[in-house]
Amino acid sequence: MNKSNQTDLAVLAGDLRVTVGKLVRRARKHSLSGDFTSAQKSVLTLLERDGPATVSDLARAEEVTPQSMRITVASLESLGVVKGEADPRDGRKTLIDLTSSFRDKLQASRAAKEDWLIRALQAQFSEQEQATLAEAVGLLRRLADFQLDTRKVGNE
């Protein structure tokens, strides 16, 4: 492939970053979500996806100290979005989980975002373009799942 036919990856990366960021901000405007810090959002996502966990489990997953995670969890408890209960397998441990009322809010927020996206897709894209976008989602998912092996970078 010659230089004139190659995609300028630096331009593509910048355009993709800006466009995805704008899309996320637009969808967020149509949600019911509160103002959470990035650390809090990350913990909420883990709990929703993986279920109840100890503070130590959450700290390991987020690669932070247990002390730091305790602060994040305590702030979420004070907001009423998570609760701690004794682990039924080991009463010495406390499992942190989302409250049922917050789960309901998450579902409502997700539905509001998806409703906005559905209306935007219908208004902006033909059926053929919708199919193309559906294929692109698979590519974006692969991109989002990519993890650079930092042990190899710079050591070659």
SERO-4910 file (N, C-alpha, C, O; in steps of 0.05 Angstrom, whole numbers):
BEGIN
 pado doro    nc1    nc2    nc3   cac1   cac2   cac3    cc1    cc2    cc3    oc1    oc2    oc3
  Met    A     17    -23      0      0      0      0     18     25      0     36     27     17
  Asn    A     13     44    -18     31     67    -19     21     88      1     -1     86     12
  Lys    A     38    108      6     33    128     26      6    143     22     -8    149     41
  Ser    A     -1    149     -3    -25    164     -9    -51    148     -3    -72    161      1
  Asn    A    -50    122     -3    -73    106      3    -75     97     32    -96     87     41
  Gln    A    -54    102     48    -54     94     76    -71    114     92    -70    138     88
  Thr    A    -85    103    111   -100    120    130    -80    133    149    -62    119    159
  Asp    A    -83    159    153    -65    173    172    -75    165    200    -96    176    209
  Leu    A    -61    147    213    -71    136    238    -71    157    260    -88    156    278
  Ala    A    -54    177    259    -54    198    279    -80    215    277    -92    222    297
  Val    A    -87    221    252   -112    236    247   -136    219    255   -154    229    268
  Leu    A   -136    193    247   -158    175    254   -161    173    284   -183    174    295
  Ala    A   -139    169    298   -140    167    328   -151    192    341   -168    190    359
  Gly    A   -143    215    331   -153    240    342   -183    244    336   -198    252    354
  Asp    A   -191    239    311   -219    241    304   -236    222    319   -258    229    328
  Leu    A   -227    198    323   -242    178    338   -245    186    367   -267    184    378
  Arg    A   -224    195    379   -225    204    407   -244    227    411   -261    226    429
  Val    A   -243    247    394   -261    270    396   -290    262    391   -308    270    406
  Thr    A   -294    246    370   -322    238    363   -335    221    384   -358    225    392
  Val    A   -320    201    394   -331    183    415   -336    199    440   -356    195    453
  Gly    A   -318    217    447   -322    234    470   -347    251    468   -363    254    487
  Lys    A   -352    263    444   -376    279    440   -401    262    442   -421    271    453
  Leu    A   -400    238    430   -423    220    432   -429    212    461   -453    212    469
  Val    A   -409    206    476   -413    200    505   -425    223    520   -444    220    536
  Arg    A   -415    247    514   -426    271    528   -455    276    520   -472    282    537
  Arg    A   -461    273    495   -489    276    486   -508    256    499   -529    263    508
  Ala    A   -499    231    500   -516    210    512   -519    216    542   -540    212    553
  Arg    A   -497    225    555   -498    231    584   -518    253    589   -531    253    610
  Lys    A   -521    272    571   -540    294    575   -569    283    576   -587    296    588
  His    A   -574    260    564   -600    249    563   -605    227    584   -624    212    583
  Ser    A   -587    225    603   -589    205    624   -597    218    650   -598    243    652
  Leu    A   -603    202    670   -611    211    696   -589    208    716   -594    210    740
  Ser    A   -564    204    707   -542    198    725   -534    222    742   -537    245    734
  Gly    A   -524    216    766   -515    237    784   -486    244    777   -475    235    758
  Asp    A   -476    262    794   -448    270    790   -430    253    807   -426    258    831
  Phe    A   -419    233    794   -400    215    808   -372    220    798   -368    228    775
  Thr    A   -352    215    815   -325    217    807   -319    193    789   -334    174    788
  Ser    A   -296    194    774   -289    171    757   -284    146    774   -291    124    765
  Ala    A   -272    149    798   -268    126    815   -294    114    824   -297     90    825
  Gln    A   -313    131    831   -340    121    839   -354    107    816   -365     86    820
  Lys    A   -353    119    793   -365    107    769   -353     79    764   -368     60    757
  Ser    A   -327     77    766   -314     52    761   -323     31    781   -328      8    773
  Val    A   -325     38    806   -335     18    826   -363     10    821   -370    -13    823
  Leu    A   -380     29    814   -408     23    808   -410      5    784   -427    -14    784
  Thr    A   -394      9    764   -394     -8    740   -385    -36    747   -397    -56    738
  Leu    A   -364    -39    764   -355    -65    772   -377    -80    787   -382   -104    782
  Leu    A   -390    -66    806   -410    -79    822   -434    -87    805   -446   -109    809
  Glu    A   -441    -71    786   -464    -77    769   -457   -101    751   -473   -119    747
  Arg    A   -433   -101    740   -424   -122    721   -418   -149    735   -426   -170    726
  Asp    A   -403   -147    758   -392   -171    770   -407   -180    796   -402   -202    806
  Gly    A   -424   -163    806   -438   -169    831   -423   -161    856   -403   -147    854
  Pro    A   -433   -169    879   -422   -160    905   -392   -167    907   -383   -188    897
  Ala    A   -377   -150    921   -349   -154    924   -340   -141    950   -352   -123    961
  Thr    A   -317   -151    961   -306   -139    984   -290   -114    976   -284   -110    952
  Val    A   -284    -97    995   -268    -73    989   -240    -82    978   -230    -69    959
  Ser    A   -229   -104    989   -203   -114    979   -205   -123    950   -188   -117    933
  Asp    A   -227   -137    943   -232   -145    915   -233   -121    896   -222   -121    875
  Leu    A   -249   -101    905   -252    -77    889   -225    -62    885   -219    -53    864
  Ala    A   -210    -61    907   -184    -48    906   -165    -62    886   -151    -49    870
  Arg    A   -165    -89    887   -148   -104    868   -157    -99    839   -141    -95    822
  Ala    A   -183   -100    835   -194    -96    808   -187    -68    797   -182    -65    773
  Glu    A   -187    -48    814   -181    -21    806   -152    -13    809   -144      9    802
  Glu    A   -136    -32    819   -107    -27    824   -102     -2    841    -86     15    834
  Val    A   -117     -1    863   -113     21    883   -109      7    910   -113    -17    913
  Thr    A   -101     23    930    -98     12    957   -125      7    969   -145     20    963
  Pro    A   -127    -12    988   -152    -17   1002   -161      8   1017   -185     13   1019
  Gln    A   -143     23   1028   -150     48   1042   -164     68   1023   -184     80   1030
  Ser    A   -153     71    999   -165     88    979   -193     78    971   -211     94    968
  Met    A   -195     52    968   -221     41    960   -241     44    983   -265     49    978
  Arg    A   -233     42   1008   -251     46   1031   -263     74   1030   -286     78   1036
  Ile    A   -247     94   1023   -256    121   1021   -277    123    999   -298    136   1003
  Thr    A   -272    112    976   -291    112    953   -317     99    961   -338    109    956
  Val    A   -315     75    973   -339     60    981   -354     75   1002   -379     76   1001
  Ala    A   -341     87   1021   -354    103   1042   -370    126   1030   -392    132   1038
  Ser    A   -358    139   1010   -372    161    997   -397    152    982   -417    165    982
  Leu    A   -395    128    970   -418    117    956   -440    108    976   -463    110    970
  Glu    A   -431     98    999   -450     90   1020   -465    115   1030   -489    114   1034
  Ser    A   -451    137   1033   -464    161   1043   -484    172   1023   -503    186   1031
  Leu    A   -480    166    998   -499    174    977   -523    155    974   -542    160    960
  Gly    A   -521    132    988   -542    113    988   -543     96    963   -564     84    956
  Val    A   -521     93    949   -520     78    924   -508     50    928   -513     32    911
  Val    A   -493     46    949   -483     19    956   -488     14    985   -492     32   1001
  Lys    A   -488    -12    991   -491    -20   1019   -472    -44   1024   -464    -58   1006
  Gly    A   -466    -47   1050   -449    -70   1057   -465    -90   1074   -481    -82   1091
  Glu    A   -461   -115   1068   -474   -137   1083   -453   -159   1088   -434   -162   1073
  Ala    A   -458   -173   1111   -439   -195   1117   -439   -216   1095   -460   -223   1084
  Asp    A   -415   -225   1089   -412   -247   1069   -424   -272   1081   -416   -281   1103
  Pro    A   -444   -285   1067   -456   -309   1078   -437   -332   1081   -442   -351   1097
  Arg    A   -415   -332   1066   -395   -354   1068   -374   -348   1089   -361   -367   1099
  Asp    A   -370   -323   1095   -349   -315   1115   -359   -289   1128   -354   -268   1118
  Gly    A   -372   -292   1151   -384   -270   1165   -364   -248   1173   -372   -226   1181
  Arg    A   -338   -254   1172   -318   -234   1179   -314   -213   1156   -304   -192   1161
  Lys    A   -324   -221   1132   -321   -203   1109   -347   -188   1104   -369   -198   1110
  Thr    A   -344   -165   1092   -367   -149   1084   -368   -148   1053   -348   -140   1041
  Leu    A   -391   -155   1042   -394   -152   1013   -408   -126   1007   -429   -119   1019
  Ile    A   -397   -112    988   -409    -86    979   -425    -92    955   -417   -107    937
  Asp    A   -449    -80    954   -467    -84    930   -483    -59    926   -485    -42    944
  Leu    A   -494    -57    902   -512    -34    896   -538    -37    911   -547    -59    915
  Thr    A   -550    -15    919   -576    -16    931   -597    -21    909   -592    -14    886
  Ser    A   -619    -32    916   -640    -38    896   -651    -12    884   -657    -11    861
  Ser    A   -653      9    901   -663     35    890   -643     46    869   -652     58    850
  Phe    A   -617     43    874   -598     53    855   -598     36    830   -594     47    808
  Arg    A   -602     10    832   -604     -7    808   -627      3    791   -625      4    766
  Asp    A   -649     10    803   -672     20    788   -665     46    774   -673     50    751
  Lys    A   -650     64    787   -642     89    775   -623     84    751   -625     97    731
  Leu    A   -605     64    755   -587     57    733   -602     48    708   -596     56    686
  Gln    A   -622     31    713   -638     21    690   -653     43    677   -654     44    652
  Ala    A   -664     62    692   -678     85    681   -659    103    665   -666    112    643
  Ser    A   -635    107    676   -615    123    662   -606    110    636   -604    124    615
  Arg    A   -602     84    637   -593     70    613   -616     70    592   -610     74    568
  Ala    A   -640     67    601   -663     68    582   -665     96    569   -671     98    545
  Ala    A   -660    117    584   -662    144    573   -640    148    552   -645    160    531
  Lys    A   -616    139    557   -594    141    538   -600    125    513   -597    135    490
  Glu    A   -610    101    517   -616     84    493   -639     95    477   -639     93    452
  Asp    A   -659    107    490   -681    119    476   -671    142    459   -679    144    435
  Trp    A   -653    158    470   -641    180    454   -626    169    430   -628    179    408
  Leu    A   -610    148    435   -594    137    413   -611    124    391   -606    128    368
  Ile    A   -632    111    399   -650     99    380   -663    120    362   -664    118    338
  Arg    A   -672    142    375   -684    163    359   -664    176    341   -670    183    318
  Ala    A   -639    180    351   -618    192    334   -611    174    311   -608    183    288
  Leu    A   -609    148    316   -603    129    294   -625    129    273   -619    128    249
  Gln    A   -649    129    281   -672    129    262   -672    155    246   -678    155    222
  Ala    A   -666    178    259   -668    204    245   -644    209    227   -646    223    207
  Gln    A   -620    199    234   -596    206    221   -586    186    200   -571    194    182
  Phe    A   -595    161    202   -583    140    185   -604    124    170   -625    118    180
  Ser    A   -597    118    145   -614     99    129   -610     71    140   -593     67    157
  Glu    A   -626     52    131   -623     25    140   -596     14    133   -584     -1    149
  Gln    A   -586     20    110   -559     11    102   -538     23    120   -519      9    128
  Glu    A   -540     49    126   -521     61    144   -523     49    172   -502     46    186
  Gln    A   -547     43    181   -550     30    207   -535      3    208   -523     -4    228
  Ala    A   -537    -12    186   -523    -38    184   -493    -34    184   -479    -49    197
  Thr    A   -483    -14    170   -455     -7    170   -446      0    199   -424     -9    208
  Leu    A   -462     16    212   -455     24    239   -455     -1    258   -438     -3    276
  Ala    A   -473    -19    254   -474    -43    270   -448    -59    266   -437    -70    286
  Glu    A   -437    -60    242   -412    -74    237   -389    -58    251   -371    -71    262
  Ala    A   -390    -32    250   -369    -16    262   -369    -19    293   -347    -16    305
  Val    A   -391    -24    305   -392    -29    334   -374    -52    341   -360    -51    362
  Gly    A   -374    -73    325   -356    -96    331   -327    -87    330   -311    -96    346
  Leu    A   -320    -70    311   -293    -60    309   -286    -43    333   -264    -45    344
  Leu    A   -305    -26    341   -300     -8    364   -297    -25    390   -281    -18    407
  Arg    A   -313    -46    392   -311    -64    415   -283    -77    416   -271    -78    438
  Arg    A   -273    -86    393   -246    -97    393   -225    -76    401   -206    -82    415
  Leu    A   -229    -52    392   -211    -30    399   -212    -24    429   -191    -21    442
  Ala    A   -236    -24    440   -239    -18    469   -227    -41    486   -218    -36    508
  Asp    A   -228    -65    476   -217    -88    490   -187    -91    488   -175   -107    503
  Phe    A   -174    -76    470   -146    -78    466   -130    -69    490   -136    -48    502
  Gln    A   -111    -85    498    -93    -77    520    -64    -80    510    -56   -101    502
  Leu    A    -50    -58    511    -22    -58    503     -6    -71    524     -8    -65    548
  Asp    A     11    -90    516     29   -103    535     52    -84    540     71    -83    525
  Thr    A     50    -69    562     70    -48    569     97    -60    576    117    -46    576
  Arg    A     98    -86    582    124    -99    588    141   -100    563    165   -100    565
  Lys    A    128   -102    539    143   -105    514    151    -78    503    171    -76    489
  Val    A    135    -57    508    140    -30    497    166    -19    509    169    -18    533
  Gly    A    184    -12    492    209      0    500    231    -20    508    254    -13    513
  Asn    A    223    -46    510    243    -66    518    252    -82    495    267   -102    498
  Glu    A    245    -75    471    252    -91    447    278    -81    435    287    -92    415
***
